Amino acid sequence: PRHVDLVNGLLHAASKPWFQMLHHWTTEGILSDPAGEFFVVEKDQSQETNLAQFAWNDGFVLDKSKLPGTGIMDDDLVEPAFRVGKGVNFVRRCLMDGEWSFGDDLIDRAREAFCFSPDADDSSNFRSTLTEAMRIVHSHILDSLHSGEELMTHLYALKQFMLLGQGDFFSALMEGLSSELGDKVGVAGIYKHTVTSIVESALRSTNANDFPQHVLERLTTDLLLGAQDYEYAFGSTIGSKHENDTRRIWELFAINYSVPEQLKTTRA
């Protein structure tokens, strides 16, 4: 028994720095691993233009070669621990909610639960604390996307504009395009500002105008031009390519809806 107590004491002391890293990661979203010993690895973000999307999808990876041995943490708790920390990091860095936290009660429970236990089969406290943390952080992210990022408003806008739900808008749009550009063949004489003006007119004259202005501003138009088309798009040049171009306006433009970066990020 004396030797057992000695070994358990040594294991408790030796594993304490690792459990402190786990506590920082799962409660604060902070990866404090100067020696590169933790199973979560942060990838270089210096070249990324979309930090939010990168941080959620690719910013952190699991390094299974650094997983702790038996008696430290059950294998089925590794992925939940990874997701909890990534969720907290997303709240702080991408949702810009630096004041949010789990609360003192759960943080204290985590500090007590995240330590070496001589009974390798008893991980109930560890497991329940991690499960509760995952539920809380994911609920907070979803609530933030609903309230702060207007998730349902943007989903409804996607349905109306991308899935043709706004029938009166598309009817007015088709009528405007047909009237202004319906007789044109090929890309010559078709300009983006003309198409954009027709789209804006259709928005103003229909119920689509009831959407908030910041939603309507996310609706944009593009001309579907290839590199070879630009030679003819801005003049009356006549050539074999132009003469063989039988495309109509319906084949030459697209409507896009730009979703906020935070919503793009969490689709996966």
C-alpha positions as CSV (number, residue, x, y, z in Angstrom):
1,P,0.0,0.0,0.0
2,R,2.8,2.4,0.8
3,H,4.4,1.9,-2.6
4,V,0.9,2.3,-4.3
5,D,0.4,5.6,-2.5
6,L,3.9,6.7,-3.6
7,V,3.4,5.8,-7.3
8,N,-0.1,7.4,-7.3
9,G,1.4,10.6,-5.8
10,L,4.1,10.7,-8.4
11,L,1.6,10.2,-11.2
12,H,-0.7,12.9,-9.8
13,A,2.2,15.4,-9.7
14,A,3.6,14.4,-13.1
15,S,0.2,14.7,-14.9
16,K,-0.7,18.0,-13.3
17,P,0.8,20.2,-16.0
18,W,-1.1,18.2,-18.7
19,F,-4.4,18.5,-16.9
20,Q,-3.8,22.2,-16.5
21,M,-3.4,22.5,-20.3
22,L,-6.7,20.5,-20.6
23,H,-8.4,22.9,-18.2
24,H,-7.2,26.0,-20.1
25,W,-8.3,24.5,-23.4
26,T,-11.8,23.3,-22.4
27,T,-12.8,26.3,-20.1
28,E,-11.1,29.2,-21.9
29,G,-10.3,28.0,-25.4
30,I,-6.6,28.8,-24.8
31,L,-3.9,26.4,-26.1
32,S,-1.1,26.8,-23.6
33,D,1.4,24.2,-24.8
34,P,4.9,25.7,-25.1
35,A,6.6,22.3,-25.3
36,G,4.2,20.8,-27.9
37,E,3.0,18.0,-25.6
38,F,-0.8,18.5,-25.8
39,F,-3.0,16.5,-28.3
40,V,-4.4,19.7,-29.8
41,V,-2.2,21.5,-32.3
42,E,-2.8,25.0,-33.6
43,K,-2.1,25.6,-37.3
44,D,-0.5,28.7,-38.8
45,Q,-3.2,31.3,-39.4
46,S,-1.0,34.2,-40.6
47,Q,-1.9,33.7,-44.3
48,E,-5.6,33.2,-43.8
49,T,-8.0,35.9,-44.9
50,N,-11.1,34.4,-43.4
51,L,-10.0,33.9,-39.8
52,A,-13.4,32.8,-38.5
53,Q,-13.8,30.0,-41.1
54,F,-10.2,28.9,-40.7
55,A,-10.4,28.9,-36.9
56,W,-13.5,26.7,-36.8
57,N,-12.7,24.2,-39.6
58,D,-8.9,24.0,-39.9
59,G,-7.3,26.2,-37.2
60,F,-6.9,23.3,-34.7
61,V,-6.3,19.6,-35.3
62,L,-6.0,16.5,-33.2
63,D,-2.6,14.9,-33.0
64,K,-3.3,11.3,-32.0
65,S,0.3,10.6,-31.4
66,K,0.1,12.9,-28.4
67,L,-3.0,11.3,-26.8
68,P,-2.5,10.4,-23.1
69,G,-2.1,6.8,-22.0
70,T,-4.5,4.6,-20.2
71,G,-5.7,6.1,-16.9
72,I,-5.4,9.7,-17.9
73,M,-8.4,10.2,-20.2
74,D,-10.7,7.8,-21.9
75,D,-10.4,7.6,-25.6
76,D,-14.0,8.5,-26.2
77,L,-13.6,11.8,-24.3
78,V,-10.8,13.1,-26.6
79,E,-13.1,14.3,-29.4
80,P,-15.6,16.0,-26.9
81,A,-12.6,17.8,-25.2
82,F,-11.3,18.9,-28.6
83,R,-14.8,20.3,-29.6
84,V,-15.4,22.1,-26.3
85,G,-12.1,24.0,-26.6
86,K,-12.6,24.8,-30.2
87,G,-16.1,26.1,-29.4
88,V,-14.9,28.3,-26.6
89,N,-12.1,29.6,-28.9
90,F,-14.7,30.4,-31.6
91,V,-16.9,32.3,-29.1
92,R,-14.0,34.4,-28.0
93,R,-12.2,35.0,-31.3
94,C,-14.9,34.8,-34.0
95,L,-18.1,35.9,-32.2
96,M,-16.1,38.5,-30.4
97,D,-17.7,37.6,-27.1
98,G,-14.8,37.9,-24.8
99,E,-16.9,38.3,-21.7
100,W,-18.7,35.0,-22.0
101,S,-17.6,32.1,-19.7
102,F,-19.0,28.9,-18.3
103,G,-19.4,30.3,-14.8
104,D,-17.4,29.7,-11.6
105,D,-19.3,26.5,-10.7
106,L,-18.5,24.5,-13.8
107,I,-14.9,25.9,-14.0
108,D,-14.3,24.7,-10.4
109,R,-15.9,21.3,-11.1
110,A,-13.6,21.0,-14.1
111,R,-10.6,21.9,-12.0
112,E,-11.5,19.1,-9.6
113,A,-12.4,16.6,-12.2
114,F,-9.5,17.1,-14.6
115,C,-6.8,15.3,-12.5
116,F,-5.2,11.9,-12.2
117,S,-7.4,9.3,-10.6
118,P,-6.0,6.0,-9.2
119,D,-9.3,4.3,-10.2
120,A,-8.9,4.3,-14.0
121,D,-12.4,2.9,-14.4
122,D,-14.1,5.8,-12.6
123,S,-14.3,8.7,-15.0
124,S,-17.9,9.7,-14.3
125,N,-17.1,13.1,-12.8
126,F,-14.7,13.8,-15.7
127,R,-17.2,12.7,-18.3
128,S,-20.2,14.5,-16.8
129,T,-18.3,17.8,-16.5
130,L,-17.1,17.6,-20.1
131,T,-20.5,16.7,-21.4
132,E,-22.1,19.6,-19.6
133,A,-19.4,22.0,-20.9
134,M,-20.0,20.8,-24.5
135,R,-23.8,21.3,-24.1
136,I,-23.3,24.8,-22.7
137,V,-20.8,26.1,-25.3
138,H,-22.7,24.7,-28.3
139,S,-26.0,26.1,-27.0
140,H,-24.3,29.5,-26.6
141,I,-23.0,29.4,-30.1
142,L,-26.4,28.5,-31.5
143,D,-28.1,31.3,-29.5
144,S,-25.5,33.8,-30.6
145,L,-26.0,32.9,-34.3
146,H,-29.8,33.2,-33.8
147,S,-29.7,36.6,-32.0
148,G,-26.5,38.3,-33.0
149,E,-26.1,37.0,-36.5
150,E,-29.8,36.7,-37.4
151,L,-29.5,33.1,-38.5
152,M,-33.2,32.6,-39.4
153,T,-33.4,35.9,-41.3
154,H,-30.5,34.8,-43.5
155,L,-31.9,31.3,-44.0
156,Y,-35.2,32.8,-45.0
157,A,-33.5,35.2,-47.4
158,L,-31.6,32.2,-49.0
159,K,-34.9,30.4,-49.4
160,Q,-36.6,33.4,-51.0
161,F,-33.8,34.5,-53.3
162,M,-31.8,31.4,-54.1
163,L,-34.7,28.8,-54.1
164,L,-37.2,31.1,-56.0
165,G,-39.5,31.6,-53.0
166,Q,-40.0,35.3,-53.7
167,G,-42.2,34.8,-56.7
168,D,-43.2,38.4,-57.3
169,F,-39.6,39.5,-57.3
170,F,-38.6,36.9,-59.9
171,S,-41.6,37.7,-62.0
172,A,-40.6,41.4,-62.0
173,L,-37.0,40.5,-62.6
174,M,-37.8,38.4,-65.6
175,E,-40.0,41.1,-67.1
176,G,-37.4,43.7,-66.6
177,L,-34.6,41.6,-68.2
178,S,-36.8,40.6,-71.1
179,S,-37.8,44.2,-71.7
180,E,-34.2,45.6,-71.5
181,L,-32.0,42.8,-72.8
182,G,-34.3,40.1,-74.2
183,D,-33.4,40.9,-77.8
184,K,-29.6,40.9,-77.3
185,V,-27.6,37.9,-78.4
186,G,-24.1,37.2,-77.0
187,V,-22.2,39.3,-74.5
188,A,-21.8,42.5,-76.6
189,G,-23.7,45.4,-75.0
190,I,-24.6,43.6,-71.8
191,Y,-23.2,45.3,-68.7
192,K,-23.2,44.5,-65.1
193,H,-24.5,47.9,-64.0
194,T,-27.5,47.4,-66.3
195,V,-28.4,44.0,-64.8
196,T,-27.9,45.3,-61.3
197,S,-30.2,48.3,-62.0
198,I,-32.9,45.8,-63.2
199,V,-32.5,43.7,-60.0
200,E,-32.7,46.7,-57.8
201,S,-35.9,47.9,-59.6
202,A,-37.5,44.5,-59.1
203,L,-36.6,44.6,-55.4
204,R,-38.2,48.1,-54.9
205,S,-41.4,47.2,-56.8
206,T,-42.2,44.0,-54.9
207,N,-42.6,42.6,-51.4
208,A,-38.9,41.7,-51.4
209,N,-38.4,45.3,-50.4
210,D,-39.8,44.4,-46.9
211,F,-36.5,42.6,-46.1
212,P,-34.1,44.7,-43.9
213,Q,-31.7,46.8,-45.9
214,H,-28.7,45.0,-44.6
215,V,-30.2,41.8,-46.0
216,L,-30.9,43.3,-49.4
217,E,-27.4,44.6,-49.6
218,R,-26.1,41.1,-49.5
219,L,-27.9,40.3,-52.8
220,T,-25.5,40.9,-55.7
221,T,-25.4,40.1,-59.4
222,D,-22.6,38.8,-61.6
223,L,-22.1,38.4,-65.3
224,L,-20.9,34.9,-66.2
225,L,-18.1,35.9,-68.5
226,G,-15.0,33.9,-69.4
227,A,-11.7,35.5,-70.3
228,Q,-12.5,35.3,-74.0
229,D,-15.8,37.2,-73.5
230,Y,-14.2,40.5,-72.3
231,E,-12.9,41.3,-75.7
232,Y,-16.5,41.7,-76.9
233,A,-18.4,42.7,-73.8
234,F,-17.4,46.4,-74.0
235,G,-17.7,47.2,-77.7
236,S,-19.1,46.3,-81.0
237,T,-16.1,44.3,-82.2
238,I,-17.2,41.8,-84.8
239,G,-15.4,38.5,-85.1
240,S,-15.9,34.8,-85.4
241,K,-16.2,34.2,-81.7
242,H,-18.8,37.0,-81.3
243,E,-20.8,35.8,-84.3
244,N,-21.0,32.3,-82.9
245,D,-22.1,33.4,-79.5
246,T,-25.8,32.7,-79.3
247,R,-26.2,33.0,-75.5
248,R,-29.0,35.1,-74.2
249,I,-29.2,37.2,-71.0
250,W,-30.7,34.2,-69.1
251,E,-27.4,32.3,-69.6
252,L,-25.1,35.3,-68.8
253,F,-26.0,36.4,-65.3
254,A,-26.3,35.1,-61.8
255,I,-27.8,36.3,-58.5
256,N,-25.7,35.7,-55.4
257,Y,-26.5,36.0,-51.7
258,S,-23.5,36.7,-49.4
259,V,-23.9,34.9,-46.1
260,P,-22.1,36.4,-43.0
261,E,-18.8,34.8,-42.4
262,Q,-19.8,33.4,-39.0
263,L,-22.7,31.5,-40.6
264,K,-20.4,30.2,-43.4
265,T,-18.0,29.0,-40.8
266,T,-20.3,26.8,-38.8
267,R,-22.1,25.1,-41.7
268,A,-19.7,22.2,-41.1
